[in-house]
């Protein structure tokens, strides 16, 4: 007979052993997985606290969360280098680069297998991230930013935003929203084989404004332009010889002037201007007080920043900071200058316009008046011949006096008639069709070139660039152009050009022509910016202030 101890021995012990086996298996599996997780963390240079629950086969990984920002591009060599401690763990793509990091907390992740390990994404300003990658040499993907602008968080993972310098691979793309907590989720990559820019390259939000170089002999008044493409300048045209007119500034920086000036235009307009020479670079900033907005108290500063922004954005720059005021955009969009006024200013010929002036043909009237005077003189001569000598002398004297009085009266009548016709002609000019600013600028540029006030090889964009360069160095010229722009904008808002406005333009037609170049540049920006990559990028930066990168 089988006793109770026998039952326990032959049945209970095996069952007990079978019950312990899962615990042993979980323990071994947990310890093995924990060792693998620690090895993966160590290999990827990630500092974390790991814990293992051998009963439930759960591994906890506690990792720090970081807020990151780019290093100083001038003070840190690591800014231009890839990190030596990068991580290949999902969510850790941000470790590809060197950053300023700040720990903002910790995240605990529970995993069963090593493949489930994730690294917390890092918080970063979207604008800072884009500027940094563009500074390194990344190229924006127009389609990607258009999709992001239209779809927001619903954009598909993997959508590229920035491409490699050779545009063959993806640098920045949309990442899954697994750990985003409502933020836009991104991942980044960079290959060491890609050519990276350096500290001498032009950073985002900076532009190079090129002017004519000083001739070896100042009295020769021959200026040669130096062509160079650098960063955001690559859209500008090449230069050749330029002949300077009397309005070319003759006072520059002490010594040899810089043919190029790097300008930083921020939210508040021009912030800094640093001269750059082909042989050397001086880091001391120029005095640009006359072009700074100064809390909105300097209209000239607003105009300069607006034109500079429009110029650089119209030539393939994808990122700018200054927002051109709506009233200036609306002003540049309007057609405000009657073509007849340009005829009176002798900027264009009357044949370039439709028939807007009354035509007077006085030849027949003058011929009849001359014949009538000849007939009257002939009759007077015949009458004088019939008079006695003493009366004949008095009659000749009276005839000559009347002839003089008639001549004086004819001069007065002609002047009065010409004044009336000039007034009518001015009224017809002011009522003539208004041309768009781009067409006016083309004619103004041709007129300036004929007068020696602009290089004959320049188009409107290049002439505007040289004009901005001159405004940096010549405060008087900048002030005069600013006054022209403000006066122009004022009478447009007050109902359009009147006689007094035309007379004011007639006093200073050269600076008015310069102002036309600037306004046309802003108008081109209004047209070019519609639906462009630059606008999509700016809108995305406005919507997404901070993102998660990993």
C-alpha positions as CSV (number, residue, x, y, z in Angstrom):
1,X,0.0,0.0,0.0
2,X,1.3,3.5,-1.0
3,X,1.7,5.8,1.9
4,X,1.3,9.5,2.0
5,X,5.0,10.2,2.2
6,X,5.5,8.1,-1.0
7,X,2.8,10.2,-2.7
8,X,4.5,13.4,-1.7
9,X,7.9,12.0,-2.8
10,X,6.9,10.7,-6.2
11,X,4.2,13.2,-7.2
12,X,4.6,16.3,-5.1
13,X,8.3,16.9,-5.5
14,X,8.2,16.8,-9.4
15,X,5.3,19.1,-9.4
16,X,7.1,21.5,-7.1
17,X,10.1,21.4,-9.3
18,X,8.0,22.1,-12.4
19,X,6.5,25.1,-10.6
20,X,9.9,26.6,-9.8
21,X,11.2,26.1,-13.4
22,X,9.4,29.2,-14.8
23,X,10.8,31.4,-12.0
24,X,14.3,30.1,-12.7
25,X,13.7,30.6,-16.5
26,X,12.5,34.2,-15.9
27,X,15.4,34.9,-13.7
28,X,18.0,33.7,-16.2
29,X,16.2,35.4,-19.1
30,X,15.9,38.7,-17.1
31,X,19.5,38.7,-16.1
32,X,20.6,37.9,-19.6
33,X,18.5,40.6,-21.1
34,X,19.6,43.1,-18.4
35,X,23.2,42.4,-19.3
36,X,22.5,42.9,-23.0
37,X,20.7,46.2,-22.2
38,X,23.6,47.4,-20.2
39,X,26.0,46.5,-22.9
40,X,23.9,48.3,-25.5
41,X,23.7,51.4,-23.3
42,X,27.5,51.3,-22.7
43,X,28.3,50.8,-26.4
44,X,26.1,53.8,-27.3
45,X,27.6,56.0,-24.5
46,X,24.2,56.3,-22.7
47,X,24.2,56.9,-19.0
48,X,21.1,55.1,-17.4
49,X,19.9,53.3,-14.3
50,X,18.8,49.8,-15.0
51,X,16.7,47.5,-12.8
52,X,15.4,43.9,-13.4
53,X,12.2,42.3,-12.0
54,X,13.2,38.5,-12.2
55,X,9.7,37.4,-11.2
56,X,7.8,39.3,-13.9
57,X,10.6,39.4,-16.4
58,X,10.4,43.2,-16.7
59,X,13.5,45.5,-17.1
60,X,13.3,49.2,-16.1
61,X,15.6,51.7,-17.8
62,X,15.7,55.2,-16.3
63,X,17.4,57.7,-18.7
64,X,17.8,61.4,-18.4
65,X,15.8,63.8,-20.6
66,X,17.7,66.6,-22.2
67,X,17.0,70.0,-23.7
68,X,19.7,70.8,-26.3
69,X,20.9,73.8,-28.2
70,X,23.7,74.4,-30.8
71,X,27.2,75.4,-29.6
72,X,28.7,78.8,-30.4
73,X,29.8,78.6,-34.0
74,X,32.8,80.9,-33.5
75,X,34.0,79.8,-30.1
76,X,33.6,76.0,-30.4
77,X,35.3,73.7,-32.8
78,X,32.9,71.0,-31.9
79,X,30.2,73.0,-33.6
80,X,31.6,71.8,-36.9
81,X,32.3,68.3,-35.9
82,X,30.3,65.1,-35.4
83,X,30.0,63.7,-31.9
84,X,32.4,61.0,-30.9
85,X,29.8,59.6,-28.5
86,X,26.9,59.2,-30.8
87,X,24.1,56.7,-30.1
88,X,22.5,54.2,-32.5
89,X,19.6,53.5,-30.2
90,X,16.2,54.6,-31.5
91,X,15.4,58.1,-30.4
92,X,19.0,59.0,-30.0
93,X,19.8,60.4,-33.4
94,X,20.3,63.8,-31.8
95,X,23.6,62.5,-30.4
96,X,25.1,62.6,-33.9
97,X,26.2,66.2,-33.2
98,X,27.7,68.1,-30.3
99,X,25.3,70.2,-28.3
100,X,24.9,72.3,-25.2
101,X,22.8,70.0,-23.1
102,X,20.6,70.5,-20.0
103,X,19.0,67.7,-18.1
104,X,15.3,68.4,-17.5
105,X,14.2,65.1,-15.8
106,X,14.2,61.4,-16.2
107,X,12.1,58.9,-18.1
108,X,11.6,55.3,-17.0
109,X,11.0,52.7,-19.7
110,X,9.8,49.2,-19.1
111,X,10.9,46.6,-21.7
112,X,10.9,42.8,-22.1
113,X,13.5,42.6,-24.8
114,X,16.6,44.5,-25.8
115,X,15.0,45.5,-29.2
116,X,12.4,47.5,-27.3
117,X,15.0,49.9,-25.9
118,X,14.4,53.6,-26.8
119,X,16.4,56.7,-25.9
120,X,14.4,59.8,-24.9
121,X,14.1,62.4,-27.6
122,X,15.7,65.8,-26.8
123,X,13.8,69.1,-26.8
124,X,15.2,71.7,-29.1
125,X,14.0,74.9,-30.7
126,X,12.8,74.2,-34.3
127,X,14.4,77.4,-35.6
128,X,17.7,76.7,-33.8
129,X,17.7,73.2,-35.3
130,X,17.0,74.3,-38.8
131,X,19.5,77.2,-38.6
132,X,22.2,74.8,-37.3
133,X,21.7,72.2,-40.0
134,X,21.5,74.8,-42.8
135,X,24.7,76.3,-41.4
136,X,26.4,72.9,-41.7
137,X,25.4,72.7,-45.4
138,X,22.0,70.9,-45.4
139,X,19.6,71.7,-48.3
140,X,15.8,72.3,-47.6
141,X,13.3,70.0,-49.3
142,X,10.6,72.2,-50.7
143,X,8.0,69.4,-50.9
144,X,8.7,68.3,-47.3
145,X,8.1,71.8,-45.8
146,X,5.0,72.3,-48.0
147,X,3.5,69.0,-46.7
148,X,4.4,69.9,-43.1
149,X,2.8,73.3,-43.4
150,X,-0.4,71.8,-44.8
151,X,-0.7,68.6,-42.7
152,X,1.1,69.4,-39.4
153,X,1.2,66.4,-37.0
154,X,-0.6,64.2,-39.6
155,X,2.4,64.3,-41.9
156,X,3.7,60.8,-42.6
157,X,6.8,59.5,-40.8
158,X,9.8,59.6,-43.0
159,X,8.9,62.8,-44.9
160,X,12.2,64.6,-45.6
161,X,12.7,68.2,-44.5
162,X,16.4,68.7,-45.1
163,X,18.7,66.9,-47.6
164,X,22.4,66.2,-47.6
165,X,24.7,68.8,-49.4
166,X,24.6,66.6,-52.5
167,X,20.8,66.2,-52.1
168,X,21.0,62.4,-52.4
169,X,20.2,61.5,-48.8
170,X,18.0,62.7,-45.9
171,X,19.4,64.8,-43.1
172,X,16.2,65.7,-41.2
173,X,12.9,63.8,-41.5
174,X,9.7,63.3,-39.7
175,X,9.9,60.6,-37.0
176,X,7.1,58.5,-35.4
177,X,5.1,60.2,-32.7
178,X,5.8,57.4,-30.1
179,X,7.5,59.6,-27.6
180,X,6.5,63.1,-28.8
181,X,3.8,64.0,-26.3
182,X,2.2,66.3,-28.8
183,X,5.4,67.8,-30.1
184,X,6.6,67.5,-33.7
185,X,8.9,64.5,-33.8
186,X,12.0,64.5,-35.9
187,X,15.1,62.5,-36.5
188,X,18.5,63.6,-37.8
189,X,21.4,61.9,-39.6
190,X,24.7,63.0,-41.0
191,X,27.4,61.2,-42.9
192,X,31.1,62.1,-42.3
193,X,31.7,61.8,-46.0
194,X,29.4,64.8,-46.7
195,X,31.2,68.1,-47.2
196,X,30.5,70.4,-44.2
197,X,30.8,74.2,-44.2
198,X,33.1,76.0,-41.8
199,X,33.2,79.1,-39.7
200,X,34.1,81.3,-42.6
201,X,30.8,80.5,-44.4
202,X,27.9,82.9,-44.2
203,X,25.5,81.8,-41.4
204,X,21.7,81.9,-41.7
205,X,20.0,85.3,-41.2
206,X,23.2,87.0,-42.6
207,X,23.6,88.4,-46.0
208,X,26.5,89.8,-48.0
209,X,26.0,93.1,-49.7
210,X,28.5,93.7,-52.4
211,X,29.5,97.2,-53.6
212,X,31.9,98.6,-56.1
213,X,35.6,98.4,-55.2
214,X,37.6,101.6,-54.8
215,X,39.7,102.4,-57.9
216,X,43.4,102.6,-57.5
217,X,43.2,106.3,-58.5
218,X,40.2,108.0,-56.9
219,X,40.2,110.8,-59.5
220,X,39.6,108.4,-62.3
221,X,36.1,107.7,-61.1
222,X,36.3,104.1,-62.4
223,X,34.9,101.5,-60.1
224,X,35.3,97.8,-60.8
225,X,32.9,95.3,-59.3
226,X,34.1,92.0,-57.8
227,X,32.0,88.9,-58.4
228,X,31.8,86.3,-55.7
229,X,29.2,83.9,-54.6
230,X,29.0,83.1,-50.9
231,X,26.1,81.4,-49.1
232,X,23.0,83.5,-49.6
233,X,24.7,85.6,-52.3
234,X,24.8,82.9,-55.0
235,X,21.7,84.4,-56.8
236,X,23.4,87.8,-57.5
237,X,24.8,88.4,-61.0
238,X,28.4,88.6,-61.9
239,X,30.0,92.0,-62.2
240,X,32.1,93.9,-64.8
241,X,33.4,97.4,-65.1
242,X,31.2,100.3,-63.7
243,X,31.5,104.0,-64.4
244,X,30.6,106.2,-61.5
245,X,28.6,109.4,-61.7
246,X,28.7,112.5,-59.5
247,X,26.4,110.9,-57.0
248,X,29.0,108.1,-56.2
249,X,30.0,108.6,-52.5
250,X,33.5,109.9,-52.1
251,X,33.9,109.3,-48.4
252,X,34.3,105.7,-47.1
253,X,36.0,104.0,-44.2
254,X,39.5,105.2,-43.4
255,X,41.9,103.5,-45.8
256,X,40.8,100.9,-48.2
257,X,37.0,100.4,-48.1
258,X,35.4,97.0,-48.0
259,X,33.9,95.9,-51.2
260,X,31.5,93.6,-49.3
261,X,29.6,94.0,-46.1
262,X,28.1,91.2,-44.1
263,X,24.8,92.3,-42.5
264,X,22.8,90.6,-39.8
265,X,19.2,91.4,-40.2
266,X,17.1,90.2,-37.2
267,X,13.5,90.6,-36.0
268,X,14.3,94.2,-35.2
269,X,16.0,95.1,-38.4
270,X,19.7,95.6,-39.1
271,X,21.7,94.4,-36.1
272,X,25.3,94.4,-37.3
273,X,27.3,95.2,-40.4
274,X,30.9,93.8,-40.7
275,X,33.1,94.9,-43.6
276,X,34.8,92.1,-45.6
277,X,37.6,92.6,-48.0
278,X,38.9,90.2,-50.6
279,X,42.4,90.2,-49.0
280,X,41.4,90.3,-45.3
281,X,38.5,90.5,-43.0
282,X,38.0,93.1,-40.3
283,X,35.7,91.9,-37.5
284,X,34.9,95.4,-36.1
285,X,31.4,96.4,-36.9
286,X,30.5,99.5,-38.9
287,X,28.5,102.4,-37.5
288,X,25.0,101.7,-38.7
289,X,23.0,103.7,-36.3
290,X,21.3,105.6,-39.1
291,X,20.0,102.3,-40.5
292,X,18.9,100.7,-37.2
293,X,15.2,100.7,-36.4
294,X,15.7,101.8,-32.8
295,X,12.3,100.7,-31.4
296,X,10.4,101.8,-34.5
297,X,11.6,105.4,-34.3
298,X,13.6,105.2,-37.5
299,X,11.6,104.7,-40.7
300,X,14.8,104.5,-42.7
301,X,15.8,101.5,-40.7
302,X,12.5,99.8,-41.6
303,X,13.0,100.5,-45.3
304,X,16.6,99.3,-45.3
305,X,15.7,96.0,-43.5
306,X,12.7,95.5,-45.8
307,X,14.6,96.0,-49.0
308,X,17.5,93.9,-47.8
309,X,15.2,91.1,-46.8
310,X,13.3,91.3,-50.1
311,X,16.6,91.3,-52.1
312,X,18.1,88.3,-50.4
313,X,14.8,86.3,-50.4
314,X,14.3,87.0,-54.1
315,X,17.6,85.3,-54.8
316,X,17.1,81.8,-53.5
317,X,17.7,82.5,-49.8
318,X,15.4,80.2,-47.8
319,X,15.6,81.8,-44.4
320,X,15.2,85.3,-43.2
321,X,14.2,86.8,-39.9
322,X,12.8,90.3,-40.5
323,X,9.1,90.5,-41.3
324,X,8.4,93.3,-43.8
325,X,5.6,95.4,-42.4
326,X,2.2,94.9,-44.0
327,X,1.8,98.6,-44.9
328,X,5.1,98.5,-46.8
329,X,4.1,95.3,-48.6
330,X,0.7,96.9,-49.5
331,X,2.4,100.1,-50.7
332,X,4.9,98.2,-52.9
333,X,2.0,96.1,-54.4
334,X,0.1,99.2,-55.6
335,X,0.6,101.0,-58.9
336,X,1.1,104.6,-57.8
337,X,3.2,106.5,-60.3
338,X,1.4,107.9,-63.4
339,X,3.4,107.3,-66.5
340,X,2.9,110.9,-67.6
341,X,4.8,112.1,-64.5
342,X,7.8,110.0,-65.7
343,X,7.5,111.8,-69.1
344,X,7.6,115.2,-67.4
345,X,10.6,114.1,-65.3
346,X,12.3,113.1,-68.5
347,X,12.8,109.6,-67.2
348,X,10.9,108.1,-70.2
349,X,10.0,109.5,-73.6
350,X,6.5,110.4,-74.6
351,X,6.6,107.7,-77.3
352,X,6.8,105.1,-74.5
353,X,3.3,105.9,-73.2
354,X,-0.2,105.9,-74.8
355,X,-1.6,109.2,-76.1
356,X,-2.2,111.0,-72.8
357,X,-1.3,114.6,-73.8
358,X,-3.2,117.1,-75.9
359,X,-1.2,117.9,-79.1
360,X,-1.1,121.5,-80.2
361,X,-0.1,122.6,-83.7
362,X,0.5,126.3,-83.8
363,X,2.3,126.5,-87.1
364,X,-0.7,127.4,-89.2
365,X,-1.8,130.1,-86.7
366,X,1.7,131.5,-86.5
367,X,2.0,131.5,-90.3
368,X,-1.3,133.4,-90.6
369,X,-0.3,135.9,-88.0
370,X,3.0,136.5,-89.8
371,X,1.2,137.1,-93.1
372,X,-1.2,139.5,-91.4
373,X,1.7,141.5,-89.9
374,X,3.4,141.6,-93.3
375,X,0.2,142.9,-94.9
376,X,-0.3,145.5,-92.2
377,X,3.3,146.7,-92.5
378,X,3.0,146.9,-96.3
379,X,-0.2,149.1,-96.0
380,X,1.5,151.3,-93.4
381,X,4.6,151.8,-95.6
382,X,2.3,152.9,-98.5
383,X,0.4,155.3,-96.3
384,X,3.6,156.7,-95.0
385,X,4.9,157.4,-98.5
386,X,1.8,159.7,-99.1
387,X,2.4,161.8,-96.0
388,X,4.5,165.0,-95.8
389,X,8.0,164.5,-94.5
390,X,7.3,165.8,-91.0
391,X,4.2,163.6,-90.6
392,X,6.0,160.6,-92.2
393,X,8.7,160.7,-89.5
394,X,6.1,160.7,-86.8
395,X,4.1,157.9,-88.5
396,X,7.2,155.7,-88.8
397,X,8.0,156.3,-85.1
398,X,4.4,155.4,-84.1
399,X,4.5,152.3,-86.3
400,X,7.8,151.1,-84.7
401,X,6.4,151.8,-81.2
402,X,3.3,149.8,-82.0
403,X,5.4,147.0,-83.5
404,X,7.4,146.8,-80.2
405,X,4.2,146.9,-78.1
406,X,2.7,144.1,-80.3
407,X,5.9,142.0,-79.9
408,X,5.9,142.5,-76.1
409,X,2.2,141.6,-76.0
410,X,2.8,138.5,-78.2
411,X,5.5,137.3,-75.7
412,X,3.1,137.8,-72.8
413,X,0.4,136.0,-74.7
414,X,2.8,133.1,-75.5
415,X,4.0,132.8,-72.0
416,X,0.4,132.8,-70.7
417,X,-0.6,130.2,-73.3
418,X,2.5,128.1,-72.5
419,X,1.7,128.3,-68.8
420,X,-1.9,127.2,-69.3
421,X,-0.8,124.4,-71.6
422,X,1.9,123.3,-69.0
423,X,-0.8,123.3,-66.3
424,X,-3.0,121.2,-68.6
425,X,-0.1,118.9,-69.5
426,X,0.6,118.4,-65.8
427,X,-3.0,117.7,-65.1
428,X,-3.1,115.2,-67.9
429,X,0.1,113.6,-66.7
430,X,-1.3,113.2,-63.2
431,X,-4.4,111.5,-64.6
432,X,-2.5,109.2,-66.9
433,X,-2.4,105.4,-66.3
434,X,-0.3,104.2,-63.4
435,X,2.5,101.8,-64.2
436,X,3.6,98.9,-62.0
437,X,6.8,99.5,-59.9
438,X,8.8,96.8,-61.7
439,X,8.3,98.5,-65.1
440,X,9.1,101.9,-63.6
441,X,12.3,100.6,-62.0
442,X,13.5,99.2,-65.4
443,X,13.0,102.7,-66.9
444,X,14.6,104.4,-63.9
445,X,17.6,102.1,-64.1
446,X,18.1,102.9,-67.8
447,X,17.8,106.6,-67.0
448,X,20.3,106.3,-64.2
449,X,22.7,104.4,-66.4
450,X,22.5,107.1,-69.1
451,X,23.3,109.8,-66.5
452,X,26.3,107.8,-65.1
453,X,24.5,107.1,-61.8
454,X,24.5,103.3,-62.2
455,X,26.6,100.7,-63.9
456,X,25.4,99.9,-67.4
457,X,25.9,96.2,-66.8
458,X,23.7,96.0,-63.8
459,X,20.1,94.8,-63.6
460,X,17.6,96.1,-61.0
461,X,18.7,93.5,-58.4
462,X,22.4,94.3,-58.7
463,X,21.8,98.0,-58.8
464,X,19.7,97.7,-55.6
465,X,22.5,95.8,-53.9
466,X,25.0,98.5,-54.7
467,X,22.6,101.1,-53.5
468,X,22.2,99.3,-50.2
469,X,26.0,99.1,-49.9
470,X,26.2,102.9,-50.5
471,X,23.5,103.6,-47.9
472,X,25.6,101.8,-45.3
473,X,28.6,104.1,-45.9
474,X,26.8,107.3,-47.0
475,X,24.4,108.6,-44.3
476,X,23.4,111.6,-46.3
477,X,22.4,109.5,-49.3
478,X,20.5,107.1,-47.1
479,X,18.7,109.9,-45.4
480,X,17.6,111.5,-48.8
481,X,16.4,108.2,-50.1
482,X,14.5,107.5,-46.9
483,X,12.8,110.9,-47.1
484,X,11.8,110.1,-50.7
485,X,10.3,106.8,-49.7
486,X,8.4,108.2,-46.7
487,X,7.0,111.1,-48.8
488,X,6.0,108.8,-51.6
489,X,4.2,106.4,-49.2
490,X,2.5,109.4,-47.5
491,X,1.0,110.9,-50.6
492,X,-0.1,107.5,-51.8
493,X,-2.0,106.9,-48.6
494,X,-3.4,110.5,-48.9
495,X,-5.1,109.8,-52.3
496,X,-2.3,109.8,-54.9
497,X,0.2,112.1,-56.6
498,X,-0.7,115.8,-56.7
499,X,1.0,118.8,-58.2
500,X,3.0,119.5,-55.1
501,X,4.2,115.9,-55.0
502,X,5.3,116.1,-58.6
503,X,7.2,119.3,-58.0
504,X,9.0,117.7,-55.0
505,X,10.1,114.8,-57.2
506,X,11.2,117.2,-59.9
507,X,13.6,118.8,-57.3
508,X,15.4,115.4,-56.7
509,X,14.8,113.0,-59.6
510,X,17.9,110.9,-59.0
511,X,17.0,109.9,-55.5
512,X,13.5,109.3,-56.6
513,X,14.8,106.9,-59.3
514,X,16.8,105.2,-56.5
515,X,13.7,104.9,-54.4
516,X,11.9,103.2,-57.4
517,X,14.6,100.5,-57.5
518,X,14.0,99.8,-53.8
519,X,10.2,99.7,-54.0
520,X,10.4,97.4,-57.1
521,X,12.6,95.0,-55.2
522,X,10.0,94.7,-52.4
523,X,7.2,94.2,-55.0
524,X,9.2,91.4,-56.5
525,X,9.4,89.8,-53.1
526,X,5.6,90.0,-52.8
527,X,5.3,88.1,-56.0
528,X,8.2,85.6,-55.5
529,X,7.3,84.8,-51.9
530,X,3.8,83.6,-52.7
531,X,3.9,79.8,-52.4
532,X,7.7,79.6,-52.1
533,X,9.8,77.4,-50.0
534,X,10.9,80.4,-47.9
535,X,7.3,81.2,-46.9
536,X,6.5,77.5,-46.1
537,X,9.7,77.3,-44.0
538,X,8.9,80.5,-42.1
539,X,5.3,79.4,-41.5
540,X,6.5,76.0,-40.1
541,X,9.0,77.8,-37.8
542,X,6.2,80.1,-36.6
543,X,3.9,77.1,-35.8
544,X,6.4,74.7,-34.3
545,X,8.4,76.7,-31.7
546,X,9.9,73.6,-30.1
547,X,10.2,70.0,-31.4
548,X,11.5,66.6,-30.2
549,X,14.6,65.4,-31.9
550,X,15.5,61.7,-31.8
